[in-house]
Amino acid sequence: MNRHKNLLRSSIGAAIGAAICLSLGLNLAVAEEPRATVPPKLPAPDAATRLAPNYDCWLDAKRGVVLVDGQVSLRRGMLEMFACIRNTKEHEAVVSANTQAFLVHAALLRLGAEPGHPAQFVPEFKPPAGTEIDVSVEWLDLQGKLQTVKAQDWVRDMKTGKAMTYPWVFAGSRFWTDEETGKQYYQAEGGDFICVSNFGTAALDIPVESSQSNDALEFEAFTERIPPLGTPVRLVLKPVLKEKSAKAEGGGEKAE
């Protein structure tokens, strides 16, 4: 009996000792790992209208843009989207956006953008369509200087090794209605905000076929160009209203 007690005590002691050593080792490893300094957050835009009190989303009608704040959520890895809705798909998106997708949808409509449709897969593939949307990213560097890049510059095309060249289009996601309550749900709220793989629920997507299968993903984070994890960023979405602009400049269609 005493022998069993001694063995038990020895085992417990060894386990505690190992746990202490492991804890110390982990603490040392954490202490030795350099932690990136995160730049400050951009101030709220002056001449823009906040679209909801609990979300960082604004409409700047004068500039013709929608502004969405978020943070860098991924710097290394395969991508299915450039930006997701916060607390959804941060493991496969460069930016986590502090907004509801439908707020952005409504604001783009206000600016004259027209939703087309997300990717369609049956009976045959049809690529996403809709008004083209320019997407850029703003943030402050460690010196407090404003930086701006095209969102494509943070997405690497693995076929070319260069930045993605495809634009985004306003696919518009889709609504699902709960038959019991009659309440409508905008399906992009599940995370499919600004996609680089085709989803039938995407708010914005690229207008070409791009698989969402893990073994066929075509894009990855352009690590060298992306600031540290957690860096506050601002997405700037601007509809490209080419047809309306052309008609306005030309005074309408030419009479025969």
C-alpha positions as CSV (number, residue, x, y, z in Angstrom):
1,M,0.0,0.0,0.0
2,N,2.8,2.4,1.0
3,R,4.6,1.5,-2.2
4,H,1.6,2.5,-4.3
5,K,1.3,5.8,-2.3
6,N,4.9,6.6,-2.9
7,L,4.5,5.8,-6.6
8,L,1.4,8.0,-6.8
9,R,3.2,10.9,-5.0
10,S,6.2,10.5,-7.3
11,S,4.0,10.6,-10.4
12,I,2.1,13.7,-9.1
13,G,5.4,15.4,-8.3
14,A,6.8,14.6,-11.7
15,A,3.7,15.9,-13.4
16,I,3.7,19.1,-11.4
17,G,7.4,19.6,-12.1
18,A,6.9,19.0,-15.8
19,A,4.0,21.5,-15.8
20,I,6.1,24.1,-14.1
21,C,8.9,23.6,-16.6
22,L,6.5,23.8,-19.5
23,S,4.9,26.9,-18.2
24,L,8.3,28.6,-17.7
25,G,9.4,27.5,-21.1
26,L,6.3,28.9,-22.7
27,N,6.6,32.1,-20.8
28,L,10.2,32.5,-21.9
29,A,9.2,31.7,-25.5
30,V,6.5,34.4,-25.4
31,A,8.9,36.9,-23.8
32,E,11.5,36.2,-26.6
33,E,9.0,36.5,-29.4
34,P,9.0,40.1,-30.7
35,R,5.5,41.7,-30.6
36,A,4.5,44.0,-33.4
37,T,3.5,47.5,-32.5
38,V,0.0,48.3,-33.8
39,P,-0.5,51.8,-35.3
40,P,-3.3,54.0,-34.0
41,K,-6.8,53.9,-35.4
42,L,-7.9,56.4,-38.0
43,P,-10.2,59.2,-36.7
44,A,-13.9,59.0,-37.7
45,P,-14.4,60.7,-41.1
46,D,-15.6,64.3,-40.8
47,A,-18.0,64.7,-43.7
48,A,-19.6,61.3,-43.7
49,T,-22.8,59.9,-42.3
50,R,-22.5,57.1,-39.8
51,L,-25.0,54.4,-40.9
52,A,-25.5,52.7,-37.5
53,P,-24.5,53.5,-34.0
54,N,-22.9,50.2,-33.3
55,Y,-21.0,49.7,-36.5
56,D,-18.0,51.5,-38.1
57,C,-19.6,52.2,-41.5
58,W,-20.2,55.6,-43.1
59,L,-21.6,57.0,-46.3
60,D,-19.8,59.9,-47.9
61,A,-22.1,61.1,-50.6
62,K,-19.9,64.0,-51.7
63,R,-17.0,61.7,-52.4
64,G,-19.3,58.9,-53.6
65,V,-17.8,56.3,-51.3
66,V,-18.7,53.9,-48.5
67,L,-16.2,53.7,-45.6
68,V,-15.9,50.7,-43.4
69,D,-13.4,50.3,-40.5
70,G,-11.8,47.0,-39.5
71,Q,-8.5,45.5,-38.7
72,V,-5.9,43.2,-40.3
73,S,-7.0,39.6,-39.4
74,L,-4.6,37.5,-41.6
75,R,-1.2,38.1,-43.1
76,R,-0.2,34.6,-44.2
77,G,-2.3,31.9,-45.7
78,M,-4.8,31.0,-48.4
79,L,-7.8,33.3,-49.0
80,E,-11.4,32.8,-49.8
81,M,-12.2,36.5,-49.3
82,F,-10.4,39.8,-48.9
83,A,-12.7,41.0,-46.1
84,C,-15.2,39.2,-43.9
85,I,-17.7,40.5,-41.4
86,R,-16.2,40.6,-37.9
87,N,-16.3,37.3,-35.9
88,T,-17.0,35.2,-39.0
89,K,-14.2,34.0,-41.3
90,E,-11.1,35.7,-40.1
91,H,-9.1,32.5,-40.7
92,E,-9.4,33.1,-44.5
93,A,-9.7,36.9,-44.9
94,V,-7.1,39.7,-44.7
95,V,-9.5,42.2,-43.1
96,S,-12.2,41.8,-40.5
97,A,-14.8,44.5,-41.0
98,N,-16.7,46.1,-38.2
99,T,-20.0,46.3,-40.0
100,Q,-23.1,44.5,-41.2
101,A,-22.9,43.6,-44.9
102,F,-26.4,44.9,-45.5
103,L,-25.4,48.4,-44.4
104,V,-22.8,48.4,-47.1
105,H,-25.3,47.0,-49.6
106,A,-27.8,49.8,-48.8
107,A,-25.1,52.5,-49.0
108,L,-23.9,51.3,-52.4
109,L,-27.5,51.5,-53.6
110,R,-27.7,55.1,-52.4
111,L,-24.6,55.9,-54.5
112,G,-26.2,54.5,-57.6
113,A,-24.5,51.0,-57.7
114,E,-26.7,48.3,-59.1
115,P,-26.5,44.7,-57.7
116,G,-26.3,42.0,-60.2
117,H,-26.1,38.4,-58.9
118,P,-23.6,36.2,-57.1
119,A,-22.0,33.3,-58.8
120,Q,-24.4,30.7,-60.1
121,F,-23.4,27.1,-60.3
122,V,-26.3,25.2,-61.9
123,P,-27.3,24.3,-64.5
124,E,-24.0,25.9,-65.6
125,F,-21.5,28.3,-64.1
126,K,-22.3,32.0,-64.4
127,P,-19.7,34.4,-62.9
128,P,-20.8,37.1,-60.5
129,A,-22.1,40.3,-62.0
130,G,-23.0,43.9,-60.9
131,T,-21.6,47.4,-60.8
132,E,-17.8,47.4,-60.5
133,I,-16.6,48.6,-57.1
134,D,-13.2,50.0,-56.5
135,V,-11.9,48.9,-53.1
136,S,-8.9,50.6,-51.4
137,V,-7.4,50.4,-47.9
138,E,-6.3,53.3,-45.7
139,W,-4.3,53.1,-42.5
140,L,-1.8,55.0,-40.4
141,D,1.7,53.7,-40.2
142,L,3.8,53.8,-37.0
143,Q,4.8,57.4,-37.7
144,G,1.2,58.4,-38.0
145,K,1.4,58.9,-41.8
146,L,-1.7,58.0,-43.9
147,Q,-1.1,55.1,-46.2
148,T,-3.4,54.0,-49.1
149,V,-3.3,51.0,-51.4
150,K,-5.6,49.2,-53.7
151,A,-7.1,46.2,-51.9
152,Q,-5.8,43.9,-54.7
153,D,-2.3,44.7,-53.7
154,W,-2.8,42.7,-50.5
155,V,-4.0,39.6,-52.5
156,R,-1.4,37.5,-54.3
157,D,-2.4,35.5,-57.4
158,M,-0.6,32.2,-56.9
159,K,-0.5,31.6,-60.7
160,T,1.5,34.7,-61.4
161,G,3.1,35.5,-58.0
162,K,1.8,39.1,-58.5
163,A,-1.0,41.1,-57.0
164,M,-4.5,40.1,-58.1
165,T,-5.7,42.1,-61.1
166,Y,-9.5,41.3,-61.1
167,P,-11.9,44.0,-59.9
168,W,-14.8,43.4,-57.5
169,V,-18.4,43.6,-58.6
170,F,-21.6,44.3,-56.6
171,A,-23.0,40.8,-56.6
172,G,-25.6,41.8,-53.9
173,S,-25.8,38.4,-52.0
174,R,-29.4,37.3,-51.5
175,F,-32.1,37.3,-48.9
176,W,-33.5,34.4,-47.1
177,T,-37.0,34.6,-45.5
178,D,-37.8,32.7,-42.3
179,E,-41.2,31.1,-43.1
180,E,-42.3,31.0,-39.5
181,T,-41.5,34.7,-38.6
182,G,-41.4,36.3,-42.0
183,K,-38.1,37.9,-41.1
184,Q,-35.6,38.4,-43.9
185,Y,-31.9,37.7,-43.5
186,Y,-29.1,39.1,-45.8
187,Q,-27.0,36.0,-46.3
188,A,-23.7,37.8,-46.6
189,E,-23.9,38.4,-42.9
190,G,-22.4,34.9,-42.6
191,G,-19.1,36.4,-43.6
192,D,-19.1,36.5,-47.4
193,F,-18.4,40.2,-47.7
194,I,-15.6,41.0,-50.2
195,C,-14.8,37.6,-51.8
196,V,-12.0,36.2,-54.0
197,S,-13.6,32.8,-54.2
198,N,-17.1,32.5,-55.6
199,F,-19.9,32.1,-53.1
200,G,-23.6,32.1,-53.9
201,T,-24.1,34.5,-50.9
202,A,-21.3,37.0,-51.7
203,A,-22.0,40.8,-51.3
204,L,-18.9,41.6,-53.5
205,D,-17.0,39.1,-55.6
206,I,-14.6,38.9,-58.6
207,P,-16.3,38.4,-62.0
208,V,-14.5,35.2,-62.9
209,E,-14.7,31.6,-61.9
210,S,-12.7,31.1,-58.7
211,S,-13.0,27.9,-56.7
212,Q,-13.8,27.8,-53.0
213,S,-12.4,24.3,-52.7
214,N,-9.4,24.1,-50.4
215,D,-7.3,22.2,-52.9
216,A,-8.1,24.7,-55.7
217,L,-7.8,28.1,-54.1
218,E,-6.1,30.6,-56.3
219,F,-5.2,33.5,-54.0
220,E,-3.2,34.0,-50.8
221,A,-2.3,36.9,-48.5
222,F,0.5,39.1,-49.9
223,T,2.3,38.9,-46.6
224,E,5.1,41.3,-47.4
225,R,2.7,44.1,-48.2
226,I,0.3,43.8,-45.3
227,P,0.9,45.7,-42.0
228,P,0.9,43.9,-38.6
229,L,-2.0,41.8,-37.4
230,G,-4.5,44.0,-35.6
231,T,-3.6,47.1,-37.5
232,P,-6.7,49.3,-37.7
233,V,-7.7,49.9,-41.4
234,R,-10.4,51.7,-43.3
235,L,-12.0,50.1,-46.5
236,V,-13.0,52.7,-49.1
237,L,-15.6,51.3,-51.6
238,K,-16.4,53.5,-54.6
239,P,-18.9,52.4,-57.3
240,V,-17.6,52.8,-60.9
241,L,-20.5,54.4,-62.6
242,K,-19.2,54.5,-66.1
243,E,-22.4,54.5,-68.1
244,K,-24.1,57.2,-66.1
245,S,-20.9,59.4,-66.3
246,A,-20.6,58.9,-70.0
247,K,-24.3,59.9,-70.6
248,A,-23.9,63.0,-68.4
249,E,-20.8,64.2,-70.2
250,G,-22.3,63.5,-73.6
251,G,-25.7,65.0,-72.9
252,G,-27.5,61.7,-73.4
253,E,-27.7,59.5,-76.5
254,K,-27.1,61.0,-79.9
255,A,-30.3,61.6,-82.0
256,E,-30.4,59.9,-85.4
